[in-house]
Amino acid sequence: MNFSELLSVVLAIPLTTGLPVLNCDHLSIFGIAPAIAQVFPDITSPTAQLYLQADSLISLGFIEEGMALYEQLLKGIRETGDRQEEAKFLHAIASSFQLRGDLERALTYYERALDLSEDIPLNPENQSFDINEIANVIGSIYLVLGQNEQALIAYERAVEIDQKFGLQWQGIGTLSNIGTAHRLAGNLEQALASYQQGLFLAEETDDNYFKAKIFNKIGMLYQAQGQFELALNAYQQGLVAVTDQPKEYQIVDLVLTLENLSNLYQSQGQIDQAKTYEQQAKTAIAQASVDQYGDASLKRGADFLEDIGEFYLVDGQPERAKDYFDRAVAIVHPMSDDYAELNLLNSILVTYRKQEQIEAALPYQERHMERVLKMGLFENSATSFFGLGEIYQTIGKHELALTAYQQALKSYQEGNQAYGGQTENIVRSLRKIGEIYEAQDKPEQALMAYQEALKFYPEEQTEGLLGKLPILEALVKFYTTQGQNDQAQKYFQQAQILRDLLFP
């Protein structure tokens, strides 16, 4: 692939005019703001900008082309001999794919980053946390993919890395993750042994960051087995462990433990005890919000609950996760600060996407759509409708998907009339509408949608053709399905000519 030619296509302007600087408002559209912010604090740097161009290609559906651009950039970094930078860049790519919910590709890049990082001499100021994080994320992705044996192998590798680099407190978290992997696989004795090993290491190193959560995991394991006294003892030790933590880390684990105690007593029919702990948890959230952030920031209580929801989702308890997410949303929904709910919903959606739980994310995408409509945010409402359509399409609710895509199309069209610049989004929406009509066995309507999209690219047009290629390829598939091979061949040839032009 010709690197400069590809970039000129992506930007639709000559390279001599310079790269446009992408800001975080645009990054949110692609869902990569957290990854890029962590790895490239200065997104105006040439490397960060080229990374964003590759990511933009992937967002437009040109995955292989975007990955080829990644590899071109990686090659350039590799030639400088900066292995730390190369590992960081691989990590950024992996994070972007993970945030998109493309876990298989994320896994590939995480494993490459880990292989490279293991051979880099330890830099206590730079590498120690990242390499542990990468090793554990690999294990977590295997768990999400249902490959428990591979997950355990990955976590055991993480243990070896922790020992090799002397990562003691991070190693406690790794042992906690191994315990969860065993529990989800039904290996309860091994799970308990791993949790206890983590607690032993915490005592040995006098590090209390993970202790309360591990005690909660042990308590839940015993509770699921009907062993009330052992569960109670674990939760009570969890309360003690919370007090040993730095104050800024206490509130989430405190609420987690108090509500597990309430749940335990509730399961035994001891209602008064259950209500006592439940009230203590509510008081802790309210008091922490006021103490740390003031009366104007009570929405922080929603963040605490969301953190607990994420804990349960990763721990394989989706119903409990949903309960906490719903409680978090209930706090911010009545607030006048519209962005409080919007940001919370975005975070919840990312969490579900990383766990490949698309259908479970649906209520939060619907709420997201309602909020942006209320706020009158054109671009956000169009994007939210489109995202809703994708979820409906994924789970096979084609009529609802069609309605959502049509609403997205209408919003993009209105935005185009008012501000311009929405051609690619309009074409993308029409293509999705065509796909839905095909799935509904409505070929005439599908063809009308594809032809409407093609009208945005007159034959004499020579620039800005990136969005045309997916339409041509959709028409190839459409006519092939309809048995009209001559028409399919016609569009195949057009698509091939355009692909050769765009990606020489």
Secondary structure, DSSP 8 states (H G I E B T S, - for coil): --HHHHHHHHHTS-GGG------HHHHHHHT-HHHHHHH-S-TTSHHHHHHHHHHHHHHTT-HHHHHHHHHHHHHHHHHHT-HHHHHHHHHHHHHHHHHHT-HHHHHHHHHHHHHHHHTS---TTTTHHHHHHHHHHHHHHHHHTT-HHHHHHHHHHHHHHHHHHT-HHHHHHHHHHHHHHHHHTT-HHHHHHHHHHHHHHHHHHT--TTHHHHHHHHHHHHHHTT-HHHHHHHHHHHHHHHHTS-GGGHHHHHHHHHHHHHHHHHHTT-HHHHHHHHHHHHHHHHHHHHHHH-GGGTTHHHHHHHHHHHHHHHTT-HHHHHHHHHHHHHHHTTSS-HHHHHHHHHHHHHHHHHTT-HHHHHHHHHHHHHHHHHHT-HHHHHHHHHHHHHHHHHTT-HHHHHHHHHHHHHHHHHHHHHH---HHHHHHHHHHHHHHHHHTT-HHHHHHHHHHHHTTS-TT--SS-TTHHHHHHHHHHHHHHTT-HHHHHHHHHHHHHHHHHH--
